[in-house]
Amino acid sequence: MVKHIVMWKLHNKSDAREIKTTLEALKDKVPSIIDIEVGIDFSDSDASADVVLYSTFADAQGLADYQAHPDHQNVLPMMRRLTSSRMVTDYVY
């Protein structure tokens, strides 16, 4: 199994709900997603990310399929526009 975790800082924190809804909708569109969770930070700390995506795939190929999927690709321009920074971690468990 593979975990794919992405954390973003937003230009405007009021965009967090739109991002959460958009990312969670990928679960019904991308077959390789086993599970997906999107969280919005409430701590208001300068050290924290504003939004985090926590997703699960059967294997590295499932993650690659997700990343190449047209519905995922369609989300990327919005994410680039609304976010100021991004960190990613992928690991096998």
PyMOL Python script that loads the backbone (N, CA, C, O; Angstrom):
from pymol import cmd

cmd.read_pdbstr("""\
ATOM      1  N   MET A   1       0.851  -1.186   0.000  1.00  0.00           N
ATOM      2  CA  MET A   1       0.000   0.000   0.000  1.00  0.00           C
ATOM      3  C   MET A   1       0.891   1.242   0.000  1.00  0.00           C
ATOM      4  O   MET A   1       2.000   1.235   0.534  1.00  0.00           O
ATOM      5  N   VAL A   2       0.376   2.296  -0.610  1.00  0.00           N
ATOM      6  CA  VAL A   2       1.113   3.553  -0.727  1.00  0.00           C
ATOM      7  C   VAL A   2       0.266   4.680  -0.146  1.00  0.00           C
ATOM      8  O   VAL A   2      -0.924   4.797  -0.440  1.00  0.00           O
ATOM      9  N   LYS A   3       0.896   5.503   0.677  1.00  0.00           N
ATOM     10  CA  LYS A   3       0.283   6.737   1.169  1.00  0.00           C
ATOM     11  C   LYS A   3       0.859   7.899   0.368  1.00  0.00           C
ATOM     12  O   LYS A   3       2.063   7.962   0.118  1.00  0.00           O
ATOM     13  N   HIS A   4      -0.010   8.808  -0.026  1.00  0.00           N
ATOM     14  CA  HIS A   4       0.359  10.020  -0.755  1.00  0.00           C
ATOM     15  C   HIS A   4      -0.181  11.183   0.063  1.00  0.00           C
ATOM     16  O   HIS A   4      -1.394  11.357   0.184  1.00  0.00           O
ATOM     17  N   ILE A   5       0.723  11.974   0.622  1.00  0.00           N
ATOM     18  CA  ILE A   5       0.335  13.083   1.485  1.00  0.00           C
ATOM     19  C   ILE A   5       0.837  14.377   0.861  1.00  0.00           C
ATOM     20  O   ILE A   5       2.010  14.495   0.509  1.00  0.00           O
ATOM     21  N   VAL A   6      -0.061  15.341   0.729  1.00  0.00           N
ATOM     22  CA  VAL A   6       0.296  16.642   0.168  1.00  0.00           C
ATOM     23  C   VAL A   6      -0.213  17.715   1.121  1.00  0.00           C
ATOM     24  O   VAL A   6      -1.342  17.649   1.606  1.00  0.00           O
ATOM     25  N   MET A   7       0.643  18.711   1.384  1.00  0.00           N
ATOM     26  CA  MET A   7       0.267  19.829   2.246  1.00  0.00           C
ATOM     27  C   MET A   7       0.482  21.130   1.484  1.00  0.00           C
ATOM     28  O   MET A   7       1.490  21.306   0.799  1.00  0.00           O
ATOM     29  N   TRP A   8      -0.480  22.035   1.614  1.00  0.00           N
ATOM     30  CA  TRP A   8      -0.406  23.314   0.915  1.00  0.00           C
ATOM     31  C   TRP A   8      -0.588  24.480   1.872  1.00  0.00           C
ATOM     32  O   TRP A   8      -1.328  24.393   2.852  1.00  0.00           O
ATOM     33  N   LYS A   9       0.099  25.570   1.569  1.00  0.00           N
ATOM     34  CA  LYS A   9      -0.192  26.888   2.122  1.00  0.00           C
ATOM     35  C   LYS A   9      -1.007  27.605   1.056  1.00  0.00           C
ATOM     36  O   LYS A   9      -0.699  27.506  -0.132  1.00  0.00           O
ATOM     37  N   LEU A  10      -2.032  28.317   1.465  1.00  0.00           N
ATOM     38  CA  LEU A  10      -2.911  29.012   0.534  1.00  0.00           C
ATOM     39  C   LEU A  10      -2.616  30.507   0.506  1.00  0.00           C
ATOM     40  O   LEU A  10      -2.177  31.090   1.498  1.00  0.00           O
ATOM     41  N   HIS A  11      -2.865  31.110  -0.641  1.00  0.00           N
ATOM     42  CA  HIS A  11      -2.799  32.571  -0.711  1.00  0.00           C
ATOM     43  C   HIS A  11      -3.899  33.172   0.153  1.00  0.00           C
ATOM     44  O   HIS A  11      -3.688  34.176   0.834  1.00  0.00           O
ATOM     45  N   ASN A  12      -5.083  32.544   0.120  1.00  0.00           N
ATOM     46  CA  ASN A  12      -6.241  33.034   0.851  1.00  0.00           C
ATOM     47  C   ASN A  12      -6.912  31.842   1.539  1.00  0.00           C
ATOM     48  O   ASN A  12      -7.431  30.951   0.867  1.00  0.00           O
ATOM     49  N   LYS A  13      -6.904  31.822   2.844  1.00  0.00           N
ATOM     50  CA  LYS A  13      -7.446  30.673   3.584  1.00  0.00           C
ATOM     51  C   LYS A  13      -8.931  30.438   3.323  1.00  0.00           C
ATOM     52  O   LYS A  13      -9.438  29.347   3.580  1.00  0.00           O
ATOM     53  N   SER A  14      -9.621  31.437   2.824  1.00  0.00           N
ATOM     54  CA  SER A  14     -11.047  31.257   2.532  1.00  0.00           C
ATOM     55  C   SER A  14     -11.282  30.305   1.359  1.00  0.00           C
ATOM     56  O   SER A  14     -12.417  29.886   1.129  1.00  0.00           O
ATOM     57  N   ASP A  15     -10.233  29.955   0.615  1.00  0.00           N
ATOM     58  CA  ASP A  15     -10.344  28.999  -0.490  1.00  0.00           C
ATOM     59  C   ASP A  15     -10.268  27.545  -0.020  1.00  0.00           C
ATOM     60  O   ASP A  15     -10.443  26.633  -0.827  1.00  0.00           O
ATOM     61  N   ALA A  16     -10.017  27.317   1.242  1.00  0.00           N
ATOM     62  CA  ALA A  16      -9.798  25.959   1.752  1.00  0.00           C
ATOM     63  C   ALA A  16     -10.998  25.041   1.523  1.00  0.00           C
ATOM     64  O   ALA A  16     -10.817  23.885   1.143  1.00  0.00           O
ATOM     65  N   ARG A  17     -12.194  25.520   1.741  1.00  0.00           N
ATOM     66  CA  ARG A  17     -13.395  24.684   1.593  1.00  0.00           C
ATOM     67  C   ARG A  17     -13.572  24.252   0.135  1.00  0.00           C
ATOM     68  O   ARG A  17     -13.916  23.098  -0.124  1.00  0.00           O
ATOM     69  N   GLU A  18     -13.343  25.158  -0.819  1.00  0.00           N
ATOM     70  CA  GLU A  18     -13.440  24.813  -2.245  1.00  0.00           C
ATOM     71  C   GLU A  18     -12.421  23.738  -2.610  1.00  0.00           C
ATOM     72  O   GLU A  18     -12.735  22.800  -3.342  1.00  0.00           O
ATOM     73  N   ILE A  19     -11.206  23.876  -2.099  1.00  0.00           N
ATOM     74  CA  ILE A  19     -10.158  22.891  -2.365  1.00  0.00           C
ATOM     75  C   ILE A  19     -10.556  21.538  -1.785  1.00  0.00           C
ATOM     76  O   ILE A  19     -10.434  20.512  -2.455  1.00  0.00           O
ATOM     77  N   LYS A  20     -11.028  21.535  -0.554  1.00  0.00           N
ATOM     78  CA  LYS A  20     -11.439  20.276   0.089  1.00  0.00           C
ATOM     79  C   LYS A  20     -12.510  19.569  -0.737  1.00  0.00           C
ATOM     80  O   LYS A  20     -12.395  18.374  -1.009  1.00  0.00           O
ATOM     81  N   THR A  21     -13.527  20.283  -1.128  1.00  0.00           N
ATOM     82  CA  THR A  21     -14.625  19.702  -1.909  1.00  0.00           C
ATOM     83  C   THR A  21     -14.131  19.159  -3.246  1.00  0.00           C
ATOM     84  O   THR A  21     -14.506  18.059  -3.654  1.00  0.00           O
ATOM     85  N   THR A  22     -13.294  19.930  -3.919  1.00  0.00           N
ATOM     86  CA  THR A  22     -12.772  19.529  -5.230  1.00  0.00           C
ATOM     87  C   THR A  22     -11.917  18.276  -5.125  1.00  0.00           C
ATOM     88  O   THR A  22     -12.068  17.352  -5.925  1.00  0.00           O
ATOM     89  N   LEU A  23     -11.017  18.236  -4.139  1.00  0.00           N
ATOM     90  CA  LEU A  23     -10.130  17.081  -3.998  1.00  0.00           C
ATOM     91  C   LEU A  23     -10.901  15.835  -3.561  1.00  0.00           C
ATOM     92  O   LEU A  23     -10.641  14.744  -4.068  1.00  0.00           O
ATOM     93  N   GLU A  24     -11.833  15.982  -2.640  1.00  0.00           N
ATOM     94  CA  GLU A  24     -12.600  14.818  -2.185  1.00  0.00           C
ATOM     95  C   GLU A  24     -13.455  14.232  -3.307  1.00  0.00           C
ATOM     96  O   GLU A  24     -13.740  13.035  -3.301  1.00  0.00           O
ATOM     97  N   ALA A  25     -13.864  15.051  -4.261  1.00  0.00           N
ATOM     98  CA  ALA A  25     -14.666  14.570  -5.391  1.00  0.00           C
ATOM     99  C   ALA A  25     -13.874  13.632  -6.295  1.00  0.00           C
ATOM    100  O   ALA A  25     -14.465  12.867  -7.058  1.00  0.00           O
ATOM    101  N   LEU A  26     -12.545  13.679  -6.222  1.00  0.00           N
ATOM    102  CA  LEU A  26     -11.720  12.787  -7.045  1.00  0.00           C
ATOM    103  C   LEU A  26     -11.935  11.323  -6.681  1.00  0.00           C
ATOM    104  O   LEU A  26     -11.716  10.448  -7.519  1.00  0.00           O
ATOM    105  N   LYS A  27     -12.355  11.036  -5.462  1.00  0.00           N
ATOM    106  CA  LYS A  27     -12.572   9.650  -5.018  1.00  0.00           C
ATOM    107  C   LYS A  27     -13.547   8.916  -5.934  1.00  0.00           C
ATOM    108  O   LYS A  27     -13.371   7.729  -6.207  1.00  0.00           O
ATOM    109  N   ASP A  28     -14.563   9.613  -6.402  1.00  0.00           N
ATOM    110  CA  ASP A  28     -15.571   8.996  -7.263  1.00  0.00           C
ATOM    111  C   ASP A  28     -15.188   9.012  -8.738  1.00  0.00           C
ATOM    112  O   ASP A  28     -15.896   8.447  -9.572  1.00  0.00           O
ATOM    113  N   LYS A  29     -14.074   9.657  -9.060  1.00  0.00           N
ATOM    114  CA  LYS A  29     -13.675   9.814 -10.459  1.00  0.00           C
ATOM    115  C   LYS A  29     -12.434   9.022 -10.838  1.00  0.00           C
ATOM    116  O   LYS A  29     -12.259   8.653 -12.000  1.00  0.00           O
ATOM    117  N   VAL A  30     -11.570   8.760  -9.858  1.00  0.00           N
ATOM    118  CA  VAL A  30     -10.283   8.109 -10.135  1.00  0.00           C
ATOM    119  C   VAL A  30     -10.302   6.719  -9.498  1.00  0.00           C
ATOM    120  O   VAL A  30     -10.271   6.600  -8.273  1.00  0.00           O
ATOM    121  N   PRO A  31     -10.351   5.669 -10.317  1.00  0.00           N
ATOM    122  CA  PRO A  31     -10.508   4.303  -9.787  1.00  0.00           C
ATOM    123  C   PRO A  31      -9.390   3.831  -8.858  1.00  0.00           C
ATOM    124  O   PRO A  31      -9.635   2.994  -7.989  1.00  0.00           O
ATOM    125  N   SER A  32      -8.182   4.341  -9.017  1.00  0.00           N
ATOM    126  CA  SER A  32      -7.068   3.827  -8.211  1.00  0.00           C
ATOM    127  C   SER A  32      -7.040   4.378  -6.785  1.00  0.00           C
ATOM    128  O   SER A  32      -6.267   3.892  -5.958  1.00  0.00           O
ATOM    129  N   ILE A  33      -7.864   5.377  -6.482  1.00  0.00           N
ATOM    130  CA  ILE A  33      -7.915   5.909  -5.115  1.00  0.00           C
ATOM    131  C   ILE A  33      -8.669   4.919  -4.231  1.00  0.00           C
ATOM    132  O   ILE A  33      -9.844   4.634  -4.463  1.00  0.00           O
ATOM    133  N   ILE A  34      -7.983   4.400  -3.218  1.00  0.00           N
ATOM    134  CA  ILE A  34      -8.633   3.532  -2.234  1.00  0.00           C
ATOM    135  C   ILE A  34      -9.330   4.380  -1.179  1.00  0.00           C
ATOM    136  O   ILE A  34     -10.471   4.111  -0.803  1.00  0.00           O
ATOM    137  N   ASP A  35      -8.631   5.402  -0.708  1.00  0.00           N
ATOM    138  CA  ASP A  35      -9.199   6.290   0.295  1.00  0.00           C
ATOM    139  C   ASP A  35      -8.584   7.664   0.123  1.00  0.00           C
ATOM    140  O   ASP A  35      -7.438   7.800  -0.305  1.00  0.00           O
ATOM    141  N   ILE A  36      -9.360   8.679   0.461  1.00  0.00           N
ATOM    142  CA  ILE A  36      -8.855  10.051   0.396  1.00  0.00           C
ATOM    143  C   ILE A  36      -9.492  10.847   1.527  1.00  0.00           C
ATOM    144  O   ILE A  36     -10.685  10.725   1.805  1.00  0.00           O
ATOM    145  N   GLU A  37      -8.678  11.651   2.161  1.00  0.00           N
ATOM    146  CA  GLU A  37      -9.141  12.521   3.240  1.00  0.00           C
ATOM    147  C   GLU A  37      -8.483  13.872   3.027  1.00  0.00           C
ATOM    148  O   GLU A  37      -7.286  13.947   2.752  1.00  0.00           O
ATOM    149  N   VAL A  38      -9.257  14.932   3.153  1.00  0.00           N
ATOM    150  CA  VAL A  38      -8.722  16.282   3.011  1.00  0.00           C
ATOM    151  C   VAL A  38      -9.076  17.043   4.277  1.00  0.00           C
ATOM    152  O   VAL A  38     -10.243  17.122   4.660  1.00  0.00           O
ATOM    153  N   GLY A  39      -8.056  17.603   4.924  1.00  0.00           N
ATOM    154  CA  GLY A  39      -8.267  18.337   6.161  1.00  0.00           C
ATOM    155  C   GLY A  39      -7.900  19.794   6.024  1.00  0.00           C
ATOM    156  O   GLY A  39      -6.993  20.155   5.274  1.00  0.00           O
ATOM    157  N   ILE A  40      -8.618  20.630   6.758  1.00  0.00           N
ATOM    158  CA  ILE A  40      -8.357  22.065   6.807  1.00  0.00           C
ATOM    159  C   ILE A  40      -7.830  22.394   8.196  1.00  0.00           C
ATOM    160  O   ILE A  40      -8.468  22.080   9.201  1.00  0.00           O
ATOM    161  N   ASP A  41      -6.675  23.022   8.248  1.00  0.00           N
ATOM    162  CA  ASP A  41      -6.038  23.354   9.524  1.00  0.00           C
ATOM    163  C   ASP A  41      -6.863  24.384  10.298  1.00  0.00           C
ATOM    164  O   ASP A  41      -7.385  25.336   9.717  1.00  0.00           O
ATOM    165  N   PHE A  42      -6.973  24.187  11.584  1.00  0.00           N
ATOM    166  CA  PHE A  42      -7.681  25.141  12.435  1.00  0.00           C
ATOM    167  C   PHE A  42      -6.749  25.855  13.411  1.00  0.00           C
ATOM    168  O   PHE A  42      -7.189  26.731  14.156  1.00  0.00           O
ATOM    169  N   SER A  43      -5.455  25.489  13.416  1.00  0.00           N
ATOM    170  CA  SER A  43      -4.552  26.021  14.437  1.00  0.00           C
ATOM    171  C   SER A  43      -4.101  27.449  14.164  1.00  0.00           C
ATOM    172  O   SER A  43      -3.699  28.156  15.087  1.00  0.00           O
ATOM    173  N   ASP A  44      -4.164  27.878  12.920  1.00  0.00           N
ATOM    174  CA  ASP A  44      -3.753  29.234  12.543  1.00  0.00           C
ATOM    175  C   ASP A  44      -2.295  29.517  12.909  1.00  0.00           C
ATOM    176  O   ASP A  44      -1.928  30.664  13.167  1.00  0.00           O
ATOM    177  N   SER A  45      -1.475  28.482  12.930  1.00  0.00           N
ATOM    178  CA  SER A  45      -0.048  28.623  13.210  1.00  0.00           C
ATOM    179  C   SER A  45       0.700  28.930  11.916  1.00  0.00           C
ATOM    180  O   SER A  45       0.373  28.382  10.863  1.00  0.00           O
ATOM    181  N   ASP A  46       1.689  29.793  11.991  1.00  0.00           N
ATOM    182  CA  ASP A  46       2.517  30.084  10.816  1.00  0.00           C
ATOM    183  C   ASP A  46       3.271  28.849  10.344  1.00  0.00           C
ATOM    184  O   ASP A  46       3.645  28.756   9.175  1.00  0.00           O
ATOM    185  N   ALA A  47       3.495  27.901  11.247  1.00  0.00           N
ATOM    186  CA  ALA A  47       4.263  26.694  10.911  1.00  0.00           C
ATOM    187  C   ALA A  47       3.410  25.607  10.267  1.00  0.00           C
ATOM    188  O   ALA A  47       3.954  24.621   9.768  1.00  0.00           O
ATOM    189  N   SER A  48       2.099  25.762  10.265  1.00  0.00           N
ATOM    190  CA  SER A  48       1.240  24.693   9.753  1.00  0.00           C
ATOM    191  C   SER A  48       0.835  24.943   8.307  1.00  0.00           C
ATOM    192  O   SER A  48       0.822  26.078   7.829  1.00  0.00           O
ATOM    193  N   ALA A  49       0.504  23.843   7.625  1.00  0.00           N
ATOM    194  CA  ALA A  49      -0.096  23.939   6.299  1.00  0.00           C
ATOM    195  C   ALA A  49      -1.567  24.305   6.480  1.00  0.00           C
ATOM    196  O   ALA A  49      -2.145  24.074   7.541  1.00  0.00           O
ATOM    197  N   ASP A  50      -2.160  24.872   5.448  1.00  0.00           N
ATOM    198  CA  ASP A  50      -3.574  25.245   5.515  1.00  0.00           C
ATOM    199  C   ASP A  50      -4.499  24.090   5.138  1.00  0.00           C
ATOM    200  O   ASP A  50      -5.589  23.952   5.693  1.00  0.00           O
ATOM    201  N   VAL A  51      -4.057  23.260   4.188  1.00  0.00           N
ATOM    202  CA  VAL A  51      -4.844  22.121   3.715  1.00  0.00           C
ATOM    203  C   VAL A  51      -3.916  20.928   3.555  1.00  0.00           C
ATOM    204  O   VAL A  51      -2.778  21.074   3.110  1.00  0.00           O
ATOM    205  N   VAL A  52      -4.404  19.741   3.920  1.00  0.00           N
ATOM    206  CA  VAL A  52      -3.626  18.513   3.742  1.00  0.00           C
ATOM    207  C   VAL A  52      -4.497  17.465   3.054  1.00  0.00           C
ATOM    208  O   VAL A  52      -5.676  17.307   3.371  1.00  0.00           O
ATOM    209  N   LEU A  53      -3.890  16.759   2.112  1.00  0.00           N
ATOM    210  CA  LEU A  53      -4.524  15.624   1.436  1.00  0.00           C
ATOM    211  C   LEU A  53      -3.805  14.369   1.896  1.00  0.00           C
ATOM    212  O   LEU A  53      -2.577  14.299   1.864  1.00  0.00           O
ATOM    213  N   TYR A  54      -4.573  13.380   2.324  1.00  0.00           N
ATOM    214  CA  TYR A  54      -4.046  12.109   2.813  1.00  0.00           C
ATOM    215  C   TYR A  54      -4.756  11.032   2.020  1.00  0.00           C
ATOM    216  O   TYR A  54      -5.949  10.803   2.218  1.00  0.00           O
ATOM    217  N   SER A  55      -4.034  10.361   1.115  1.00  0.00           N
ATOM    218  CA  SER A  55      -4.683   9.395   0.225  1.00  0.00           C
ATOM    219  C   SER A  55      -3.937   8.071   0.209  1.00  0.00           C
ATOM    220  O   SER A  55      -2.747   8.001   0.515  1.00  0.00           O
ATOM    221  N   THR A  56      -4.671   7.017  -0.159  1.00  0.00           N
ATOM    222  CA  THR A  56      -4.145   5.656  -0.145  1.00  0.00           C
ATOM    223  C   THR A  56      -4.349   5.014  -1.508  1.00  0.00           C
ATOM    224  O   THR A  56      -5.391   5.167  -2.145  1.00  0.00           O
ATOM    225  N   PHE A  57      -3.302   4.279  -1.942  1.00  0.00           N
ATOM    226  CA  PHE A  57      -3.316   3.552  -3.210  1.00  0.00           C
ATOM    227  C   PHE A  57      -2.774   2.151  -2.969  1.00  0.00           C
ATOM    228  O   PHE A  57      -2.024   1.931  -2.018  1.00  0.00           O
ATOM    229  N   ALA A  58      -3.145   1.209  -3.817  1.00  0.00           N
ATOM    230  CA  ALA A  58      -2.692  -0.172  -3.657  1.00  0.00           C
ATOM    231  C   ALA A  58      -1.185  -0.294  -3.825  1.00  0.00           C
ATOM    232  O   ALA A  58      -0.540  -1.097  -3.151  1.00  0.00           O
ATOM    233  N   ASP A  59      -0.627   0.509  -4.732  1.00  0.00           N
ATOM    234  CA  ASP A  59       0.803   0.417  -5.028  1.00  0.00           C
ATOM    235  C   ASP A  59       1.246   1.676  -5.766  1.00  0.00           C
ATOM    236  O   ASP A  59       0.442   2.571  -6.027  1.00  0.00           O
ATOM    237  N   ALA A  60       2.538   1.734  -6.099  1.00  0.00           N
ATOM    238  CA  ALA A  60       3.088   2.903  -6.781  1.00  0.00           C
ATOM    239  C   ALA A  60       2.427   3.126  -8.140  1.00  0.00           C
ATOM    240  O   ALA A  60       2.268   4.269  -8.568  1.00  0.00           O
ATOM    241  N   GLN A  61       2.043   2.056  -8.814  1.00  0.00           N
ATOM    242  CA  GLN A  61       1.361   2.204 -10.101  1.00  0.00           C
ATOM    243  C   GLN A  61      -0.004   2.867  -9.926  1.00  0.00           C
ATOM    244  O   GLN A  61      -0.417   3.672 -10.761  1.00  0.00           O
ATOM    245  N   GLY A  62      -0.695   2.533  -8.855  1.00  0.00           N
ATOM    246  CA  GLY A  62      -1.975   3.178  -8.567  1.00  0.00           C
ATOM    247  C   GLY A  62      -1.814   4.673  -8.359  1.00  0.00           C
ATOM    248  O   GLY A  62      -2.638   5.460  -8.826  1.00  0.00           O
ATOM    249  N   LEU A  63      -0.755   5.069  -7.660  1.00  0.00           N
ATOM    250  CA  LEU A  63      -0.455   6.488  -7.472  1.00  0.00           C
ATOM    251  C   LEU A  63      -0.139   7.147  -8.809  1.00  0.00           C
ATOM    252  O   LEU A  63      -0.625   8.240  -9.096  1.00  0.00           O
ATOM    253  N   ALA A  64       0.676   6.482  -9.625  1.00  0.00           N
ATOM    254  CA  ALA A  64       1.019   7.022 -10.948  1.00  0.00           C
ATOM    255  C   ALA A  64      -0.233   7.172 -11.815  1.00  0.00           C
ATOM    256  O   ALA A  64      -0.378   8.158 -12.537  1.00  0.00           O
ATOM    257  N   ASP A  65      -1.131   6.196 -11.739  1.00  0.00           N
ATOM    258  CA  ASP A  65      -2.380   6.270 -12.500  1.00  0.00           C
ATOM    259  C   ASP A  65      -3.219   7.466 -12.050  1.00  0.00           C
ATOM    260  O   ASP A  65      -3.810   8.161 -12.876  1.00  0.00           O
ATOM    261  N   TYR A  66      -3.268   7.699 -10.752  1.00  0.00           N
ATOM    262  CA  TYR A  66      -3.982   8.856 -10.199  1.00  0.00           C
ATOM    263  C   TYR A  66      -3.376  10.153 -10.713  1.00  0.00           C
ATOM    264  O   TYR A  66      -4.092  11.048 -11.161  1.00  0.00           O
ATOM    265  N   GLN A  67      -2.057  10.249 -10.646  1.00  0.00           N
ATOM    266  CA  GLN A  67      -1.394  11.482 -11.047  1.00  0.00           C
ATOM    267  C   GLN A  67      -1.592  11.787 -12.529  1.00  0.00           C
ATOM    268  O   GLN A  67      -1.636  12.952 -12.923  1.00  0.00           O
ATOM    269  N   ALA A  68      -1.709  10.752 -13.345  1.00  0.00           N
ATOM    270  CA  ALA A  68      -1.899  10.934 -14.786  1.00  0.00           C
ATOM    271  C   ALA A  68      -3.373  11.047 -15.182  1.00  0.00           C
ATOM    272  O   ALA A  68      -3.676  11.430 -16.312  1.00  0.00           O
ATOM    273  N   HIS A  69      -4.279  10.723 -14.282  1.00  0.00           N
ATOM    274  CA  HIS A  69      -5.710  10.699 -14.604  1.00  0.00           C
ATOM    275  C   HIS A  69      -6.189  12.102 -15.018  1.00  0.00           C
ATOM    276  O   HIS A  69      -5.819  13.087 -14.379  1.00  0.00           O
ATOM    277  N   PRO A  70      -6.994  12.202 -16.061  1.00  0.00           N
ATOM    278  CA  PRO A  70      -7.461  13.511 -16.534  1.00  0.00           C
ATOM    279  C   PRO A  70      -8.184  14.342 -15.470  1.00  0.00           C
ATOM    280  O   PRO A  70      -8.031  15.563 -15.445  1.00  0.00           O
ATOM    281  N   ASP A  71      -8.957  13.719 -14.604  1.00  0.00           N
ATOM    282  CA  ASP A  71      -9.646  14.485 -13.563  1.00  0.00           C
ATOM    283  C   ASP A  71      -8.667  15.072 -12.549  1.00  0.00           C
ATOM    284  O   ASP A  71      -8.892  16.171 -12.041  1.00  0.00           O
ATOM    285  N   HIS A  72      -7.592  14.361 -12.252  1.00  0.00           N
ATOM    286  CA  HIS A  72      -6.544  14.917 -11.391  1.00  0.00           C
ATOM    287  C   HIS A  72      -5.833  16.050 -12.115  1.00  0.00           C
ATOM    288  O   HIS A  72      -5.593  17.107 -11.532  1.00  0.00           O
ATOM    289  N   GLN A  73      -5.500  15.838 -13.369  1.00  0.00           N
ATOM    290  CA  GLN A  73      -4.825  16.873 -14.154  1.00  0.00           C
ATOM    291  C   GLN A  73      -5.670  18.148 -14.237  1.00  0.00           C
ATOM    292  O   GLN A  73      -5.122  19.251 -14.235  1.00  0.00           O
ATOM    293  N   ASN A  74      -6.984  18.010 -14.308  1.00  0.00           N
ATOM    294  CA  ASN A  74      -7.868  19.174 -14.393  1.00  0.00           C
ATOM    295  C   ASN A  74      -7.879  20.011 -13.120  1.00  0.00           C
ATOM    296  O   ASN A  74      -8.193  21.201 -13.166  1.00  0.00           O
ATOM    297  N   VAL A  75      -7.543  19.410 -11.994  1.00  0.00           N
ATOM    298  CA  VAL A  75      -7.516  20.114 -10.709  1.00  0.00           C
ATOM    299  C   VAL A  75      -6.227  20.929 -10.541  1.00  0.00           C
ATOM    300  O   VAL A  75      -6.214  21.917  -9.808  1.00  0.00           O
ATOM    301  N   LEU A  76      -5.167  20.529 -11.201  1.00  0.00           N
ATOM    302  CA  LEU A  76      -3.858  21.144 -10.973  1.00  0.00           C
ATOM    303  C   LEU A  76      -3.813  22.645 -11.234  1.00  0.00           C
ATOM    304  O   LEU A  76      -3.225  23.360 -10.423  1.00  0.00           O
ATOM    305  N   PRO A  77      -4.396  23.172 -12.312  1.00  0.00           N
ATOM    306  CA  PRO A  77      -4.339  24.632 -12.501  1.00  0.00           C
ATOM    307  C   PRO A  77      -4.975  25.408 -11.347  1.00  0.00           C
ATOM    308  O   PRO A  77      -4.443  26.437 -10.929  1.00  0.00           O
ATOM    309  N   MET A  78      -6.098  24.929 -10.832  1.00  0.00           N
ATOM    310  CA  MET A  78      -6.734  25.582  -9.694  1.00  0.00           C
ATOM    311  C   MET A  78      -5.812  25.555  -8.477  1.00  0.00           C
ATOM    312  O   MET A  78      -5.658  26.559  -7.782  1.00  0.00           O
ATOM    313  N   MET A  79      -5.199  24.394  -8.226  1.00  0.00           N
ATOM    314  CA  MET A  79      -4.314  24.269  -7.069  1.00  0.00           C
ATOM    315  C   MET A  79      -3.110  25.198  -7.196  1.00  0.00           C
ATOM    316  O   MET A  79      -2.702  25.819  -6.214  1.00  0.00           O
ATOM    317  N   ARG A  80      -2.547  25.298  -8.375  1.00  0.00           N
ATOM    318  CA  ARG A  80      -1.403  26.205  -8.576  1.00  0.00           C
ATOM    319  C   ARG A  80      -1.809  27.658  -8.358  1.00  0.00           C
ATOM    320  O   ARG A  80      -1.039  28.451  -7.817  1.00  0.00           O
ATOM    321  N   ARG A  81      -3.014  27.999  -8.780  1.00  0.00           N
ATOM    322  CA  ARG A  81      -3.503  29.371  -8.656  1.00  0.00           C
ATOM    323  C   ARG A  81      -3.786  29.740  -7.190  1.00  0.00           C
ATOM    324  O   ARG A  81      -3.517  30.868  -6.778  1.00  0.00           O
ATOM    325  N   LEU A  82      -4.319  28.813  -6.413  1.00  0.00           N
ATOM    326  CA  LEU A  82      -4.772  29.121  -5.056  1.00  0.00           C
ATOM    327  C   LEU A  82      -3.727  28.890  -3.973  1.00  0.00           C
ATOM    328  O   LEU A  82      -3.916  29.319  -2.835  1.00  0.00           O
ATOM    329  N   THR A  83      -2.623  28.218  -4.308  1.00  0.00           N
ATOM    330  CA  THR A  83      -1.638  27.867  -3.280  1.00  0.00           C
ATOM    331  C   THR A  83      -0.325  28.616  -3.465  1.00  0.00           C
ATOM    332  O   THR A  83       0.062  28.969  -4.579  1.00  0.00           O
ATOM    333  N   SER A  84       0.344  28.845  -2.351  1.00  0.00           N
ATOM    334  CA  SER A  84       1.639  29.524  -2.390  1.00  0.00           C
ATOM    335  C   SER A  84       2.804  28.561  -2.204  1.00  0.00           C
ATOM    336  O   SER A  84       3.924  28.856  -2.623  1.00  0.00           O
ATOM    337  N   SER A  85       2.556  27.417  -1.582  1.00  0.00           N
ATOM    338  CA  SER A  85       3.612  26.410  -1.431  1.00  0.00           C
ATOM    339  C   SER A  85       2.977  25.038  -1.260  1.00  0.00           C
ATOM    340  O   SER A  85       1.801  24.901  -0.923  1.00  0.00           O
ATOM    341  N   ARG A  86       3.818  24.016  -1.511  1.00  0.00           N
ATOM    342  CA  ARG A  86       3.332  22.632  -1.494  1.00  0.00           C
ATOM    343  C   ARG A  86       4.458  21.719  -1.039  1.00  0.00           C
ATOM    344  O   ARG A  86       5.610  21.900  -1.435  1.00  0.00           O
ATOM    345  N   MET A  87       4.127  20.743  -0.211  1.00  0.00           N
ATOM    346  CA  MET A  87       5.066  19.690   0.175  1.00  0.00           C
ATOM    347  C   MET A  87       4.375  18.353  -0.025  1.00  0.00           C
ATOM    348  O   MET A  87       3.174  18.223   0.213  1.00  0.00           O
ATOM    349  N   VAL A  88       5.144  17.352  -0.467  1.00  0.00           N
ATOM    350  CA  VAL A  88       4.594  16.031  -0.776  1.00  0.00           C
ATOM    351  C   VAL A  88       5.451  14.958  -0.129  1.00  0.00           C
ATOM    352  O   VAL A  88       6.676  15.071  -0.088  1.00  0.00           O
ATOM    353  N   THR A  89       4.801  13.914   0.376  1.00  0.00           N
ATOM    354  CA  THR A  89       5.485  12.713   0.841  1.00  0.00           C
ATOM    355  C   THR A  89       4.713  11.504   0.331  1.00  0.00           C
ATOM    356  O   THR A  89       3.494  11.423   0.483  1.00  0.00           O
ATOM    357  N   ASP A  90       5.434  10.565  -0.276  1.00  0.00           N
ATOM    358  CA  ASP A  90       4.865   9.295  -0.724  1.00  0.00           C
ATOM    359  C   ASP A  90       5.661   8.183  -0.053  1.00  0.00           C
ATOM    360  O   ASP A  90       6.892   8.199  -0.068  1.00  0.00           O
ATOM    361  N   TYR A  91       4.957   7.212   0.537  1.00  0.00           N
ATOM    362  CA  TYR A  91       5.678   6.113   1.175  1.00  0.00           C
ATOM    363  C   TYR A  91       4.885   4.821   1.097  1.00  0.00           C
ATOM    364  O   TYR A  91       3.660   4.820   0.970  1.00  0.00           O
ATOM    365  N   VAL A  92       5.622   3.723   1.176  1.00  0.00           N
ATOM    366  CA  VAL A  92       5.032   2.388   1.182  1.00  0.00           C
ATOM    367  C   VAL A  92       4.851   1.966   2.634  1.00  0.00           C
ATOM    368  O   VAL A  92       5.726   2.212   3.464  1.00  0.00           O
ATOM    369  N   TYR A  93       3.741   1.342   2.942  1.00  0.00           N
ATOM    370  CA  TYR A  93       3.525   0.838   4.306  1.00  0.00           C
ATOM    371  C   TYR A  93       2.952  -0.551   4.278  1.00  0.00           C
ATOM    372  O   TYR A  93       2.703  -1.138   5.332  1.00  0.00           O
TER     373      TYR A  93
END
""", "prot")
cmd.dss("prot")
cmd.show_as("cartoon", "prot")
cmd.util.cbc("prot")
cmd.orient("prot")
